[in-house]
Amino acid sequence: MSESEKQEMTKLIRLDKLLGHSGEGTRKEIKHLCKSGSVTINGSVCVNPATKVDFEKNVVAVDGRPVFYTPFHYVMLHKPENILSATRDHFSKTVLDLLPPCYKGTGMFPVGRLDKDTTGLLLLTNDGDWAHRITSPKKEINKIYEAVVAGTIPDDINFQFQRGIVLTDGFLCQPAVAEKIGDYTLRIIIHEGKFHQIKRMCAAVGLTVTALRRMQIGQLILDETLHYGEIRILTEEERKLPFQ
């Protein structure tokens, strides 16, 4: 196979995958759309969801409306309390339940996690490579939080955090930053993401976290115009900011 033929092959995608990534529904819903005659390729009805489509040359439409292939989605969510950073749960609402229907079937997932009672900046995507670059501790991407605490904040808390807090299970946290910005408020910077890490780090210095909010990932700052539970699409430039 020639190089040009290989390149042409990479442009071929199953019809159901194209429609799913473009927000037209789940695989089951897309199968029904095709069987009902609602889907056309270059003006001809296509009832087989497994049909291969050249997403650059073929025109796919649903009920006469053109569908534009979008392989990856990147959104910012202002996460509220009592929502799980998960793709599904039998008992609790997850962050995927906050997404509009157009993201159904796109394979979106949260980039890392925030505790159920933690609020603030959470990213969602279906781009695994992009997500891994953000969450990998080896990349040392800063995550900035505001923590409201109960107790007396030690004068040397930043020294203790920079030295590396040892958790109750013996885990040694990587150096972090803790800056007192109010009588009971801390600005904390970490680049790990261990289970309940900030709460456990604060507990190690005699503090109880009563509220925790993530404000920033790298240079990407939470959009304060977003209300709790609201999302917006990241611009191409914003997608680079976590790595800066």
N, CA and C of each residue as an Amber inpcrd file, in Angstrom:
protein
   732
   0.8430000  -1.1960000   0.0000000   0.0000000   0.0000000   0.0000000
   0.8800000   1.2490000   0.0000000   0.5700000   2.1570000  -0.8940000
   1.3640000   3.3750000  -1.0000000   1.0750000   4.2970000   0.1870000
   1.9580000   5.3120000   0.3640000   1.7880000   6.2570000   1.4620000
   0.4960000   7.0530000   1.3060000   0.1680000   7.4170000   0.0820000
  -1.0540000   8.1870000  -0.1500000  -2.2940000   7.3550000   0.1710000
  -2.2210000   6.0560000  -0.1320000  -3.3450000   5.1730000   0.1860000
  -3.5150000   5.0300000   1.6940000  -2.3730000   4.9600000   2.4100000
  -2.4320000   4.8800000   3.8640000  -3.0790000   6.1330000   4.4540000
  -2.7290000   7.2950000   3.9070000  -3.2920000   8.5460000   4.3930000
  -4.7930000   8.6020000   4.1580000  -5.2180000   8.0750000   2.9990000
  -6.6450000   8.0460000   2.7020000  -7.3770000   7.1340000   3.6790000
  -6.7430000   6.0220000   4.0490000  -7.3570000   5.0810000   4.9720000
  -7.5770000   5.6980000   6.3440000  -6.6420000   6.5610000   6.7740000
  -6.7680000   7.1810000   8.1030000  -7.9430000   8.1490000   8.1700000
  -8.4590000   8.5580000   7.0200000  -9.5970000   9.4710000   6.9970000
 -10.9290000   8.7270000   7.0610000 -10.8760000   7.3980000   6.9660000
 -12.0910000   6.6050000   7.0010000 -12.4870000   6.3110000   8.4370000
 -13.7630000   6.4640000   8.7140000 -14.2610000   6.2480000  10.0640000
 -15.6630000   5.6500000   9.9620000 -16.0010000   4.7820000  10.9120000
 -17.3490000   4.2290000  10.9290000 -18.3740000   5.3440000  11.1080000
 -19.4880000   5.1760000  10.4370000 -20.5420000   6.1870000  10.4940000
 -21.0400000   6.4040000  11.9210000 -21.2230000   5.3200000  12.6800000
 -21.7310000   5.4880000  14.0420000 -20.7280000   6.2040000  14.9370000
 -19.4390000   5.9840000  14.7050000 -18.4290000   6.6850000  15.4890000
 -18.4230000   8.1670000  15.1390000 -18.5110000   8.4750000  13.8570000
 -18.5550000   9.8800000  13.4260000 -19.7480000  10.6020000  14.0520000
 -20.9040000   9.9640000  13.9950000 -22.1050000  10.5990000  14.5420000
 -22.0260000  10.7140000  16.0650000 -21.4650000   9.6910000  16.7240000
 -21.3340000   9.7270000  18.1780000 -20.4110000  10.8230000  18.6470000
 -19.2520000  10.9470000  18.0020000 -18.2890000  11.9740000  18.3850000
 -18.7910000  13.3720000  18.0430000 -19.7790000  13.4450000  17.1860000
 -20.3460000  14.7440000  16.8240000 -21.5910000  15.0600000  17.6410000
 -21.8680000  14.2190000  18.6440000 -22.9410000  14.5040000  19.5790000
 -24.3310000  14.1450000  19.1060000 -24.4390000  13.1580000  18.2240000
 -25.7500000  12.7780000  17.6970000 -26.4150000  11.6650000  18.4990000
 -25.8050000  11.2480000  19.5920000 -26.4510000  10.2560000  20.4440000
 -25.5680000   9.0630000  20.7490000 -26.1300000   8.1240000  21.4960000
 -25.4180000   6.8850000  21.8200000 -25.4010000   5.9740000  20.6040000
 -24.6090000   4.9100000  20.6930000 -24.5410000   3.9680000  19.5640000
 -25.9170000   3.3590000  19.2810000 -26.6610000   3.0840000  20.3450000
 -27.9990000   2.5090000  20.1650000 -28.9220000   3.5140000  19.4780000
 -28.8450000   4.7700000  19.9050000 -29.6920000   5.8010000  19.3060000
 -29.3150000   6.0450000  17.8440000 -28.0120000   6.0050000  17.5590000
 -27.5420000   6.2230000  16.1870000 -27.9770000   5.0670000  15.2800000
 -27.9450000   3.8640000  15.8250000 -28.4080000   2.7030000  15.0620000
 -29.8700000   2.8810000  14.6670000 -30.6610000   3.3970000  15.6010000
 -32.0790000   3.6410000  15.3150000 -32.2320000   4.7320000  14.2520000
 -31.4090000   5.7970000  14.3520000 -31.4590000   6.8680000  13.3510000
 -31.2110000   6.3260000  11.9480000 -30.2000000   5.4700000  11.8480000
 -29.8630000   4.9040000  10.5370000 -30.9860000   4.0200000  10.0130000
 -31.4910000   3.1510000  10.8630000 -32.5440000   2.2260000  10.4410000
 -33.8130000   2.9680000  10.0310000 -34.0240000   4.1480000  10.6130000
 -35.2300000   4.9160000  10.2970000 -35.1040000   5.7140000   9.0050000
 -33.8990000   5.7100000   8.4160000 -33.6870000   6.4350000   7.1700000
 -33.3680000   7.8980000   7.3580000 -33.0290000   8.2850000   8.5770000
 -32.7640000   9.6980000   8.8660000 -31.3680000  10.1500000   8.4640000
 -30.4700000   9.1920000   8.2160000 -29.0700000   9.5300000   7.9520000
 -28.7540000   9.3640000   6.4670000 -28.0970000  10.3760000   5.9200000
 -27.6760000  10.3040000   4.5140000 -26.1850000  10.5480000   4.3910000
 -25.5930000   9.9470000   3.3680000 -24.1990000  10.2030000   2.9910000
 -24.2060000  10.6770000   1.5580000 -23.7650000  11.9020000   1.3580000
 -23.7850000  12.5230000   0.0180000 -25.1820000  12.4680000  -0.6060000
 -26.2010000  12.6510000   0.2370000 -27.5710000  12.7100000  -0.2470000
 -28.2880000  11.3860000  -0.3360000 -27.5660000  10.2800000  -0.1410000
 -28.1920000   8.9600000  -0.2230000 -28.4010000   8.3860000   1.1700000
 -29.5800000   7.8220000   1.4020000 -29.8930000   7.2470000   2.7090000
 -28.9500000   6.0850000   3.0030000 -28.4420000   6.0620000   4.2440000
 -27.5590000   4.9720000   4.6770000 -28.1580000   4.3560000   5.9420000
 -28.4940000   3.0760000   5.8820000 -29.1110000   2.3950000   7.0200000
 -28.1160000   1.5620000   7.8090000 -26.8850000   1.4690000   7.3260000
 -25.8680000   0.6470000   7.9820000 -24.9310000   1.5400000   8.8040000
 -25.0040000   1.5010000  10.1390000 -24.1580000   2.3770000  10.9720000
 -22.6800000   2.0210000  10.9160000 -22.3430000   0.8380000  10.3690000
 -20.9440000   0.4270000  10.2810000 -20.2810000   0.8950000   8.9870000
 -21.0190000   1.5940000   8.1460000 -20.4650000   2.0890000   6.8870000
 -19.2680000   2.9950000   7.1400000 -18.2030000   2.8090000   6.3660000
 -17.0100000   3.6500000   6.4940000 -17.2050000   4.9470000   5.7140000
 -16.8320000   6.0420000   6.3630000 -17.0310000   7.3740000   5.7920000
 -15.7060000   8.1150000   5.7480000 -15.4450000   8.8120000   4.6560000
 -14.3050000   9.7230000   4.5770000 -14.7860000  11.0680000   5.1130000
 -14.3370000  11.4080000   6.3380000 -14.8990000  12.5980000   6.9810000
 -14.4740000  13.9020000   6.3290000 -13.5010000  13.8470000   5.4040000
 -13.1020000  15.0670000   4.6960000 -13.8610000  15.2400000   3.3870000
 -14.2580000  14.1380000   2.7720000 -14.8740000  14.2190000   1.4430000
 -16.3790000  13.9920000   1.4600000 -16.8550000  13.1250000   2.3530000
 -18.2770000  12.7840000   2.3690000 -19.0790000  13.7810000   3.2000000
 -20.3000000  14.0340000   2.7510000 -21.2100000  14.9050000   3.4800000
 -22.2500000  14.0330000   4.1800000 -22.1820000  14.0280000   5.4960000
 -23.1230000  13.2520000   6.3060000 -24.1740000  14.2070000   6.8660000
 -25.4350000  13.7700000   6.8300000 -26.5150000  14.6100000   7.3480000
 -27.5130000  13.7580000   8.1240000 -28.1350000  14.3760000   9.1190000
 -29.2170000  13.7470000   9.8820000 -30.4650000  14.5850000   9.6960000
 -31.4940000  13.9780000   9.1070000 -32.7350000  14.6990000   8.7960000
 -32.4470000  15.9590000   7.9820000 -31.4780000  15.8480000   7.0650000
 -31.1400000  16.9580000   6.1880000 -30.1810000  17.9680000   6.7770000
 -29.8170000  17.8060000   8.0310000 -28.9100000  18.7390000   8.7110000
 -27.4800000  18.1990000   8.6440000 -26.5450000  18.9440000   8.0250000
 -25.1600000  18.4630000   7.9140000 -24.5180000  18.2300000   9.2800000
 -23.7420000  17.1740000   9.3800000 -23.0370000  16.8400000  10.6130000
 -21.5420000  17.0010000  10.3650000 -20.9010000  17.7540000  11.1980000
 -19.4700000  18.0080000  11.0510000 -18.7100000  17.2060000  12.0970000
 -17.7760000  16.4090000  11.6390000 -17.0410000  15.4980000  12.5170000
 -16.1400000  16.2620000  13.4830000 -16.3270000  16.0270000  14.7470000
 -15.5050000  16.6300000  15.7950000 -14.9230000  15.5100000  16.6430000
 -13.6760000  15.1330000  16.3820000 -13.1240000  13.9770000  17.1020000
 -12.9300000  14.2080000  18.5870000 -12.5180000  15.4170000  18.9830000
 -12.2160000  15.6730000  20.3900000 -12.9730000  16.8990000  20.9000000
 -13.3810000  16.8030000  22.1560000 -14.0770000  17.9020000  22.8220000
 -13.3080000  18.2600000  24.0940000 -13.2850000  19.5590000  24.4180000
 -12.5770000  20.0500000  25.5990000 -13.4640000  21.0890000  26.2710000
 -13.9020000  20.8050000  27.4930000 -14.7770000  21.7610000  28.1760000
 -14.3040000  22.0070000  29.6040000 -14.6430000  23.1900000  30.0920000
 -14.4120000  23.5880000  31.4760000 -15.7400000  23.5220000  32.2060000
 -15.7290000  22.8910000  33.3730000 -16.9130000  22.8160000  34.2180000
 -16.6380000  23.5020000  35.5450000 -17.5870000  24.3040000  36.0020000
 -17.5280000  24.8330000  37.3670000 -18.2630000  23.8090000  38.2400000
 -17.4940000  22.9080000  38.8170000 -18.0910000  21.7820000  39.5370000
 -18.7430000  22.2270000  40.8450000 -19.9940000  21.8100000  41.0530000
 -20.6450000  22.0920000  42.3320000 -20.3760000  20.9720000  43.3480000
 -20.8660000  21.1640000  44.5550000 -20.7480000  20.1310000  45.5750000
 -21.6870000  18.9630000  45.2740000 -21.4000000  17.8270000  45.9260000
 -22.2640000  16.6440000  45.8890000 -22.4140000  16.0340000  44.5040000
 -21.4000000  16.2370000  43.6640000 -21.3530000  15.6310000  42.3300000
 -20.0590000  14.8310000  42.2310000 -20.1580000  13.6000000  41.7590000
 -18.9740000  12.7500000  41.6460000 -18.1960000  13.0430000  40.3710000
 -16.8680000  13.0410000  40.4830000 -16.0030000  13.1610000  39.3040000
 -15.8110000  11.7540000  38.7320000 -16.8430000  11.2850000  38.0730000
 -16.8390000   9.9260000  37.5250000 -17.6950000   9.9180000  36.2630000
 -17.6110000   8.8260000  35.5180000 -18.4150000   8.7200000  34.3020000
 -19.7800000   8.1040000  34.5800000 -19.8710000   7.3000000  35.6620000
 -21.1620000   6.7200000  36.0170000 -21.1510000   6.2860000  37.4700000
 -22.3300000   6.2630000  38.0560000 -22.4760000   5.8000000  39.4310000
 -23.9260000   5.3800000  39.6240000 -24.1300000   4.3210000  40.3820000
 -25.4760000   3.7930000  40.5690000 -26.2950000   4.6090000  41.5670000
 -25.6320000   5.3990000  42.4010000 -26.3380000   6.0610000  43.4820000
 -26.2570000   7.5910000  43.4360000 -25.1710000   8.1360000  42.9030000
 -24.9680000   9.5860000  42.9380000 -24.8810000  10.1690000  41.5330000
 -25.1930000  11.4420000  41.4440000 -25.0740000  12.1770000  40.1890000
 -23.6020000  12.4000000  39.8780000 -23.2160000  12.2750000  38.6150000
 -21.8310000  12.4870000  38.2100000 -21.7130000  13.7360000  37.3420000
 -20.4630000  14.1480000  37.1050000 -20.2290000  15.3490000  36.2980000
 -20.7370000  15.1750000  34.8660000 -20.7970000  13.9350000  34.3800000
 -21.3220000  13.7310000  33.0240000 -22.8140000  14.0520000  32.9500000
 -23.5010000  13.9120000  34.0710000 -24.9260000  14.2480000  34.0980000
 -25.1630000  15.7440000  33.9270000 -24.1070000  16.5520000  34.1000000
 -24.2280000  18.0020000  33.9530000 -24.0070000  18.4620000  32.5150000
 -23.5250000  17.5570000  31.6610000 -23.2390000  17.9270000  30.2770000
 -24.5210000  17.9920000  29.4490000 -24.5890000  18.9040000  28.4890000
 -25.7460000  18.9670000  27.5890000 -25.8730000  17.6800000  26.7750000
 -27.0610000  17.3850000  26.2630000 -27.2820000  16.1570000  25.4800000
 -26.3590000  16.0050000  24.2770000 -25.8470000  17.1150000  23.7480000
 -25.0000000  17.0290000  22.5520000 -23.6980000  16.2750000  22.8080000
 -23.3300000  16.0920000  24.0850000 -22.1080000  15.3600000  24.4020000
 -22.3680000  13.8850000  24.6730000 -23.6190000  13.4860000  24.5750000
 -23.9840000  12.0940000  24.8020000 -23.3880000  11.2350000  23.6940000
 -22.6650000  10.2190000  24.0510000 -22.0620000   9.3370000  23.0530000
 -20.6990000   9.7680000  22.5630000 -20.1510000  10.8700000  23.1070000
 -18.8450000  11.3480000  22.6560000 -17.6860000  10.7150000  23.4200000
 -17.9840000   9.9850000  24.4940000 -16.9190000   9.3610000  25.2780000
 -16.2140000  10.3200000  26.2190000 -16.9100000  11.3490000  26.6650000
 -16.3070000  12.3380000  27.5650000 -16.0360000  11.7320000  28.9380000
 -15.0040000  12.2540000  29.6070000 -14.6670000  11.8230000  30.9630000
 -13.9620000  12.9710000  31.6800000 -13.9910000  12.9770000  33.0150000
 -13.3080000  14.0420000  33.7590000 -11.8000000  13.8580000  33.7320000
 -11.0810000  14.9640000  33.6290000  -9.6140000  14.9470000  33.6420000
  -9.1770000  14.9880000  35.1050000  -8.7940000  13.8380000  35.6340000
  -8.5110000  13.7560000  37.0550000  -9.8090000  13.7490000  37.8280000
  -9.7390000  14.1070000  39.1070000 -10.9490000  14.0770000  39.9130000
 -10.9110000  15.1650000  40.9790000 -12.0910000  15.5680000  41.3700000
 -12.2780000  16.3950000  42.5560000 -13.1870000  15.6100000  43.4910000
 -12.9370000  15.7020000  44.8050000 -13.7870000  15.0160000  45.7570000
 -15.2350000  15.4680000  45.5940000 -16.1390000  14.6530000  46.0580000
 -17.5700000  14.9380000  45.9160000 -17.9390000  16.3030000  46.4690000
 -17.3270000  16.6850000  47.5990000 -17.6650000  17.9620000  48.2280000
 -16.7440000  19.0990000  47.8230000 -15.8180000  18.8400000  46.8890000
 -14.9050000  19.8860000  46.3960000 -15.5060000  20.5440000  45.1620000
 -15.3680000  21.8610000  45.0630000 -15.9350000  22.6140000  43.9490000
 -14.8060000  23.1870000  43.0790000 -15.2270000  23.8720000  41.9960000
 -14.2570000  24.6060000  41.1920000 -13.9580000  24.0150000  39.8400000
 -12.7700000  24.2810000  39.3710000 -12.3610000  23.9710000  38.0010000
 -12.1790000  22.4770000  37.7740000 -12.9570000  21.9420000  36.8490000
 -12.7880000  20.5610000  36.4100000 -12.8800000  20.5450000  34.8930000
 -11.9490000  19.8640000  34.2590000 -11.9340000  19.7450000  32.8050000
 -12.5140000  18.4000000  32.3980000 -13.1970000  18.3920000  31.2590000
 -13.7220000  17.1560000  30.6960000 -13.3480000  17.0820000  29.2360000
 -13.0610000  15.8830000  28.7670000 -12.6120000  15.6970000  27.3890000
 -12.8460000  14.2520000  26.9720000 -12.6170000  13.9660000  25.7070000
 -12.5170000  12.5820000  25.2420000 -11.1600000  12.3510000  24.5750000
 -10.2180000  13.2470000  24.8490000  -8.8500000  13.1620000  24.3300000
  -7.9540000  12.5940000  25.4380000  -7.6870000  11.2990000  25.3690000
  -6.9170000  10.6360000  26.4080000  -5.4970000  11.1450000  26.5510000
  -4.8380000  11.4390000  25.4490000  -3.4570000  11.9210000  25.5120000
  -3.3770000  13.2760000  26.2120000  -4.2890000  14.1690000  25.8730000
  -4.3230000  15.5050000  26.4890000  -4.5780000  15.3830000  27.9850000
  -5.5180000  14.5300000  28.3510000  -5.8530000  14.3400000  29.7610000
  -4.6740000  13.7660000  30.5400000  -3.9850000  12.7930000  29.9530000
  -2.8580000  12.1610000  30.6460000  -1.7350000  13.1590000  30.9030000
  -1.5050000  14.0640000  29.9500000  -0.4520000  15.0710000  30.1300000
  -0.7690000  15.9840000  31.3070000  -2.0470000  16.1960000  31.5770000
  -2.4460000  17.0650000  32.6840000  -2.3560000  16.3360000  34.0170000
  -2.7660000  15.0810000  34.0470000  -2.8780000  14.3580000  35.3190000
  -1.5970000  13.6590000  35.7430000  -0.6730000  13.4120000  34.8350000
   0.5470000  12.6790000  35.1860000   1.4120000  13.4800000  36.1530000
   1.7350000  12.9210000  37.3350000   2.6020000  13.6240000  38.2870000
   3.9710000  13.9650000  37.7020000   4.4180000  13.1710000  36.7250000
   5.7300000  13.4180000  36.1140000   5.7710000  14.7570000  35.3810000
   4.6060000  15.2220000  34.9190000   4.5580000  16.5040000  34.2030000
   4.6190000  17.6930000  35.1620000   4.3630000  17.4430000  36.4660000
   4.4450000  18.4770000  37.5060000   3.6470000  19.7300000  37.1480000
   2.4040000  19.5100000  36.7250000   1.5120000  20.6350000  36.4270000
   0.8390000  21.0870000  37.7130000   0.9730000  22.3540000  38.0240000
   0.4180000  22.8880000  39.2660000  -1.1050000  22.9250000  39.2330000
  -1.7100000  22.5010000  40.3380000  -3.1390000  22.6660000  40.5680000
  -3.2900000  23.5640000  41.7890000  -4.0130000  24.6630000  41.6330000
  -4.1100000  25.6670000  42.6870000  -5.5080000  25.6330000  43.3050000
  -5.5410000  25.5790000  44.6450000  -6.7920000  25.4650000  45.3960000
  -6.8960000  26.5820000  46.4230000  -8.1280000  26.8840000  46.8080000
  -8.3950000  27.6950000  47.9880000  -9.0750000  26.7930000  49.0040000
  -8.4880000  26.7250000  50.1960000  -9.0190000  25.8680000  51.2510000
  -9.4220000  26.7040000  52.4530000 -10.6520000  26.5300000  52.8940000
 -11.1060000  27.1230000  54.1500000 -10.9150000  26.0640000  55.2240000
 -10.2550000  26.4430000  56.3220000  -9.8790000  25.4560000  57.3310000
 -10.3640000  25.8620000  58.7170000 -10.4890000  24.8580000  59.5700000
 -10.7710000  25.0790000  60.9830000  -9.5190000  24.7260000  61.7660000
  -9.1770000  25.5750000  62.7100000  -7.9560000  25.3670000  63.4730000
  -7.0290000  26.5550000  63.3120000  -5.9180000  26.5040000  64.0190000
  -4.9280000  27.5800000  63.9450000  -3.8850000  27.2450000  62.8940000
  -3.7660000  28.1020000  61.8830000  -2.8050000  27.8590000  60.8080000
  -1.3950000  28.0690000  61.3410000  -0.5370000  27.0560000  61.2770000
   0.8360000  27.2060000  61.7800000   1.5910000  28.2890000  61.0140000
   2.4280000  29.0090000  61.7250000   3.2260000  30.0540000  61.0770000
   4.1670000  29.4720000  60.0310000   4.5950000  28.2260000  60.2410000
   5.5590000  27.6150000  59.3230000   4.8990000  26.6280000  58.3660000
   3.6040000  26.8230000  58.0910000   2.9050000  25.8450000  57.2670000
   3.5150000  25.7170000  55.8780000   3.9600000  26.8450000  55.3020000
   4.5520000  26.7600000  53.9640000   5.8580000  25.9690000  54.0010000
   6.6440000  26.1640000  55.0570000   7.8890000  25.3940000  55.2130000
   7.5780000  23.8980000  55.2950000   6.5600000  23.5510000  56.0730000
   6.2070000  22.1440000  56.2200000   5.7360000  21.5520000  54.8880000
   4.9290000  22.3130000  54.1490000   4.4330000  21.8160000  52.8600000
   5.5690000  21.6840000  51.8470000   6.4830000  22.6510000  51.8390000
   7.5910000  22.5990000  50.8820000   8.5760000  21.4800000  51.2180000
   8.6520000  21.1560000  52.5010000   9.5360000  20.0700000  52.9180000
   8.9730000  18.7210000  52.4960000   7.6560000  18.6390000  52.3950000
   6.9950000  17.3840000  52.0390000   6.2600000  16.8050000  53.2250000
   4.9400000  16.8290000  53.1530000   4.1110000  16.3080000  54.2390000
   4.0630000  14.7820000  54.1700000   4.2020000  14.1390000  55.3310000
   4.0510000  12.6880000  55.4130000   2.6310000  12.3830000  55.8860000
   1.8820000  11.6330000  55.0770000   0.5100000  11.2960000  55.4220000
   0.4670000  10.1360000  56.4120000  -0.7020000   9.8710000  56.9560000
  -0.8340000   8.8510000  57.9990000  -0.4800000   7.4470000  57.5060000
  -0.5980000   7.2180000  56.1820000  -0.2430000   5.9000000  55.6490000
   1.2320000   5.8030000  55.2800000   2.0000000   6.8640000  55.6360000
   3.4280000   6.8600000  55.3640000   3.8250000   7.4460000  54.0270000
   2.8370000   7.8260000  53.2060000   3.1420000   8.4000000  51.8950000
   3.7560000   9.7840000  52.0600000   4.8880000  10.0250000  51.4040000
   5.5540000  11.3230000  51.4330000   5.1050000  12.1470000  50.2340000
   4.3810000  13.2230000  50.5060000   3.9090000  14.0930000  49.4350000
   5.0810000  14.8670000  48.8270000   4.9820000  15.1410000  47.5430000
   5.9810000  15.9770000  46.9010000   5.8410000  17.4030000  47.4250000
   6.9130000  18.1880000  47.3490000   6.8690000  19.5630000  47.8440000
   5.6770000  20.3320000  47.2850000   5.0180000  21.0790000  48.1470000
   3.8480000  21.8600000  47.7750000   3.9810000  23.2570000  48.3750000
   2.9960000  24.1100000  48.0790000   2.9960000  25.4850000  48.5830000
   1.7070000  25.7050000  49.3670000   1.8210000  26.3390000  50.5290000
   0.6460000  26.7150000  51.3220000   0.8180000  28.1570000  51.7720000
  -0.0280000  29.0370000  51.2570000   0.0610000  30.4660000  51.5650000
  -1.2080000  30.9020000  52.2980000  -1.0460000  31.5220000  53.4480000
  -2.1810000  32.0210000  54.2110000  -2.7010000  33.2950000  53.5510000
  -3.9690000  33.2760000  53.1240000  -4.5430000  34.4490000  52.4540000
  -5.7290000  35.0140000  53.2410000  -6.0020000  34.4420000  54.3910000
  -7.0580000  34.9120000  55.2740000  -6.9130000  34.2280000  56.6170000
  -7.6850000  34.6450000  57.5940000  -7.5620000  34.0490000  58.9230000
  -7.7450000  32.5420000  58.8970000  -8.6440000  32.0820000  58.0210000
  -8.9210000  30.6490000  57.9510000  -8.8740000  30.1420000  56.5070000
  -8.1140000  30.8300000  55.6730000  -8.0730000  30.4710000  54.2580000
  -6.6360000  30.3020000  53.7720000  -6.4250000  29.2320000  53.0070000
  -5.1130000  28.9440000  52.4450000  -5.1910000  28.8560000  50.9250000
  -4.1220000  29.2850000  50.2930000  -3.9240000  29.0480000  48.8600000
  -2.8850000  27.9300000  48.7710000  -3.3010000  26.7940000  48.2100000
  -2.4470000  25.6040000  48.2000000  -2.1580000  25.2070000  46.7630000
  -0.8870000  24.9240000  46.4900000  -0.4710000  24.5030000  45.1520000
   0.1540000  23.1150000  45.2550000  -0.3990000  22.1610000  44.5110000
   0.1610000  20.8100000  44.4410000   0.2150000  20.3840000  42.9710000
   0.9630000  19.3390000  42.6790000   0.8940000  18.7700000  41.3390000
   0.7030000  17.2590000  41.3690000   0.3350000  16.7630000  42.5540000
  -0.0830000  15.3710000  42.6560000  -1.6070000  15.3360000  42.7380000
  -2.1560000  14.1530000  42.8920000  -3.5990000  14.0420000  43.0110000
  -4.0030000  12.8180000  43.7960000  -3.3530000  12.5790000  44.9170000
  -3.6840000  11.4370000  45.7570000  -5.0680000  11.6310000  46.3950000
  -5.6610000  10.5340000  46.8060000  -7.0040000  10.5340000  47.3790000
  -7.0670000  11.4520000  48.5950000  -7.9690000  12.4530000  48.5690000
  -8.1460000  13.4130000  49.6650000  -6.8190000  14.0700000  50.0640000
  -5.9280000  14.2930000  49.1080000  -4.5670000  14.7180000  49.4580000
  -4.5300000  16.0150000  50.2570000  -5.2040000  17.0550000  49.7860000
  -5.1220000  18.3390000  50.4840000  -5.7360000  18.2350000  51.8800000
  -6.8500000  17.5540000  52.0020000  -7.4620000  17.3690000  53.3180000
  -6.5110000  16.6350000  54.2670000  -5.8280000  15.6260000  53.7410000
  -4.9180000  14.8380000  54.5700000  -3.6440000  15.6130000  54.9020000
  -3.1800000  16.4280000  53.9640000  -2.0030000  17.2600000  54.2290000
  -2.3200000  18.2870000  55.3150000  -3.4980000  18.8910000  55.2250000
  -3.8850000  19.8750000  56.2410000  -4.0710000  19.1970000  57.6000000
  -4.6380000  18.0010000  57.5800000  -4.8260000  17.2730000  58.8400000
  -3.4930000  16.9850000  59.5090000  -2.4530000  16.7720000  58.6950000
  -1.1270000  16.4650000  59.2350000  -0.5250000  17.6450000  59.9900000
  -1.0420000  18.8700000  59.7420000  -0.5380000  20.0460000  60.4660000
  -1.6160000  20.6060000  61.3990000  -2.6040000  19.7580000  61.7270000
  -3.5960000  20.1320000  62.7220000  -4.7860000  20.9220000  62.2210000
  -5.0570000  20.8860000  60.9190000  -6.1600000  21.6630000  60.3530000
  -7.2210000  20.7430000  59.7500000  -8.4570000  21.1990000  59.8010000
  -9.5640000  20.4830000  59.1660000 -10.0990000  21.3310000  58.0190000
 -10.1220000  20.7650000  56.8240000 -10.6380000  21.4910000  55.6630000
 -12.1590000  21.4670000  55.7050000 -12.7660000  22.6460000  55.7150000
 -14.2260000  22.7370000  55.7330000 -14.8030000  23.0740000  54.3580000
 -13.9670000  23.6150000  53.4780000 -14.3990000  23.9030000  52.1040000
 -13.1640000  23.9370000  51.2200000 -13.2870000  23.3620000  50.0280000
 -12.1430000  23.2980000  49.1240000 -12.6110000  23.5840000  47.7090000
 -11.8610000  24.4530000  47.0410000 -12.2290000  24.8670000  45.6790000
 -10.9840000  24.9370000  44.8180000 -11.0110000  24.2800000  43.6540000
  -9.8720000  24.3760000  42.7290000 -10.0650000  25.5830000  41.8180000
  -9.0090000  26.4100000  41.7600000  -9.0830000  27.6650000  41.0300000
  -8.3330000  27.6440000  39.7020000  -7.3240000  26.7750000  39.5850000
  -6.4350000  26.8990000  38.4340000  -5.7130000  25.5870000  38.1700000
  -5.4580000  25.3010000  36.8850000  -4.6180000  24.1800000  36.4530000
  -3.5810000  24.7520000  35.5010000  -2.3080000  24.6840000  35.8790000
  -1.2920000  25.3660000  35.0820000  -1.6460000  26.8450000  35.0330000
  -1.7630000  27.3820000  33.8230000  -2.1570000  28.7800000  33.6550000
  -3.6330000  28.9300000  33.2750000  -4.3640000  27.8290000  33.3130000
  -5.7920000  27.8790000  32.9900000  -6.5840000  28.1720000  34.2660000
  -7.2720000  29.3070000  34.2920000  -7.9780000  29.7830000  35.4760000
  -9.4770000  29.5420000  35.3200000 -10.1080000  29.1750000  36.4220000
 -11.5540000  28.9920000  36.4260000 -12.2550000  30.2600000  35.9580000
 -13.1630000  30.1060000  35.0130000 -13.9620000  31.2270000  34.5240000
 -15.0320000  31.5490000  35.5680000 -14.8460000  32.6630000  36.2670000
 -15.7440000  33.0240000  37.3610000 -17.1380000  33.4260000  36.8740000
 -17.3110000  33.5910000  35.5600000 -18.6510000  33.9040000  35.0580000
 -19.5210000  32.6540000  34.9770000 -18.9080000  31.4940000  35.0950000
 -19.6660000  30.2500000  35.0870000 -20.3130000  30.0350000  36.4550000
 -21.5950000  29.7680000  36.4440000 -22.2690000  29.3980000  37.6820000
 -21.9690000  27.9250000  37.9670000 -22.1980000  27.5080000  39.2140000
 -22.0030000  26.1040000  39.5600000 -22.8190000  25.2110000  38.6180000
 -22.1350000  24.1970000  38.0620000 -22.7970000  23.2570000  37.1680000
 -22.7730000  23.6510000  35.7170000 -22.2720000  24.8590000  35.4110000
 -22.2200000  25.3160000  34.0210000 -20.8910000  24.9480000  33.3770000
 -20.9140000  24.8150000  32.0530000 -19.7020000  24.5040000  31.2930000
 -19.5330000  25.5040000  30.1590000 -18.3340000  25.5250000  29.6250000
 -18.1050000  26.1930000  28.3410000 -16.9500000  25.5010000  27.6360000
 -16.9440000  25.6250000  26.3190000 -15.9140000  25.0020000  25.5020000
 -14.6140000  25.7850000  25.6360000 -13.5020000  25.0750000  25.7450000
 -12.1950000  25.7380000  25.7790000 -11.7990000  26.1840000  24.3810000
 -11.1820000  27.3460000  24.3000000 -10.6250000  27.7900000  23.0300000
  -9.3470000  26.9980000  22.7480000  -8.8830000  27.0840000  21.5120000
  -7.6450000  26.3780000  21.1540000  -6.4800000  26.8730000  22.0100000
  -6.4400000  28.1600000  22.2970000  -5.3700000  28.7100000  23.1160000
  -5.4930000  28.2310000  24.5590000  -6.6990000  28.1640000  25.0710000
  -6.8980000  27.7030000  26.4510000  -6.4900000  26.2550000  26.6310000
  -6.5920000  25.4540000  25.5860000  -6.2090000  24.0390000  25.6930000
  -4.6990000  23.8910000  25.9440000  -3.9330000  24.9270000  25.6450000
  -2.4720000  24.8900000  25.8610000  -2.0930000  25.3730000  27.2570000
  -2.9950000  26.1260000  27.9080000  -2.6550000  26.7980000  29.1590000
  -2.3010000  25.8610000  30.3240000  -2.9160000  24.6670000  30.4400000
  -2.5020000  23.7990000  31.5530000  -1.0320000  23.4310000  31.5190000
  -0.4050000  23.5010000  30.3700000   0.9940000  23.0710000  30.2350000
   1.9710000  24.2400000  30.3420000   1.4570000  25.4170000  30.6410000
   2.3290000  26.6060000  30.7180000   2.5360000  27.0310000  32.1710000
